[in-house]
Amino acid sequence: MPETEIDRLNAAVDAFAAKMKAKLAKKAEEGFAGWDAADPETREALFRKFMAHVESQCNGFDEWVDLANFCMFLERVDDVGGA
């Protein structure tokens, strides 16, 4: 049976999510934490870091993973914090 559009999308998301998870694990091992504090200061700090990455013009794949992780952080903080 030929691969469908949904199959290809799911495979792409799964592969990218694995890269996101690997980067998050590496950063957690380095001591980075606190992204999930549902307060305006944390959200603002995350947004500033996100924008700094955007403005850096994303010269490498690793930066795309960083941006995706910042998006996940912001979405989660907004979801939990009710923003």
C-alpha positions as CSV (number, residue, x, y, z in Angstrom):
1,M,0.0,0.0,0.0
2,P,1.5,3.4,-1.0
3,E,2.4,5.8,1.7
4,T,-0.2,8.5,2.2
5,E,0.3,12.2,2.9
6,I,-0.7,11.6,6.5
7,D,1.9,8.8,6.8
8,R,4.6,11.2,5.4
9,L,3.6,14.0,7.7
10,N,3.5,11.7,10.8
11,A,7.0,10.4,9.9
12,A,8.4,13.9,9.5
13,V,6.9,15.0,12.8
14,D,8.1,11.9,14.6
15,A,11.7,12.4,13.3
16,F,11.7,16.1,14.2
17,A,10.2,15.4,17.7
18,A,13.0,12.9,18.3
19,K,15.6,15.6,17.5
20,M,13.7,18.0,19.8
21,K,13.7,15.4,22.6
22,A,17.5,14.7,22.2
23,K,18.3,18.4,22.4
24,L,16.0,18.9,25.5
25,A,17.7,15.9,27.2
26,K,21.1,17.4,26.5
27,K,20.1,20.8,27.9
28,A,18.5,19.2,31.0
29,E,21.7,17.3,31.7
30,E,23.6,20.6,31.5
31,G,21.3,21.9,34.2
32,F,18.8,24.0,32.2
33,A,15.4,24.0,33.9
34,G,12.6,26.3,34.8
35,W,10.9,26.6,31.4
36,D,7.6,25.4,32.9
37,A,7.0,28.0,35.5
38,A,3.6,29.4,34.5
39,D,4.3,33.1,35.3
40,P,4.5,36.2,33.1
41,E,8.3,36.6,33.7
42,T,9.1,33.1,32.6
43,R,6.9,33.5,29.5
44,E,8.5,36.9,28.7
45,A,12.1,35.5,29.1
46,L,11.2,32.5,26.9
47,F,9.7,34.8,24.2
48,R,12.8,37.0,24.3
49,K,15.1,34.0,23.8
50,F,12.8,32.7,21.0
51,M,13.0,36.1,19.2
52,A,16.8,36.2,19.6
53,H,17.0,32.9,17.8
54,V,14.6,34.1,15.1
55,E,16.7,37.2,14.6
56,S,19.9,35.2,14.3
57,Q,18.5,34.0,11.0
58,C,18.7,30.3,11.9
59,N,21.9,29.3,10.1
60,G,21.8,25.7,11.1
61,F,19.4,22.8,11.7
62,D,20.1,22.9,15.4
63,E,18.6,26.3,15.6
64,W,15.4,25.1,14.0
65,V,15.2,22.5,16.7
66,D,15.8,25.2,19.3
67,L,13.0,27.3,17.9
68,A,10.6,24.4,17.9
69,N,11.5,23.7,21.5
70,F,10.9,27.4,22.5
71,C,7.5,27.1,20.7
72,M,6.7,24.0,22.7
73,F,7.7,25.8,26.0
74,L,5.6,28.8,25.1
75,E,2.6,26.8,24.1
76,R,2.8,24.7,27.3
77,V,3.2,27.8,29.6
78,D,0.3,29.4,27.8
79,D,-1.8,26.2,28.1
80,V,-1.0,25.6,31.8
81,G,-1.1,29.3,32.7
82,G,-4.3,30.0,30.9
83,A,-2.8,32.8,28.8
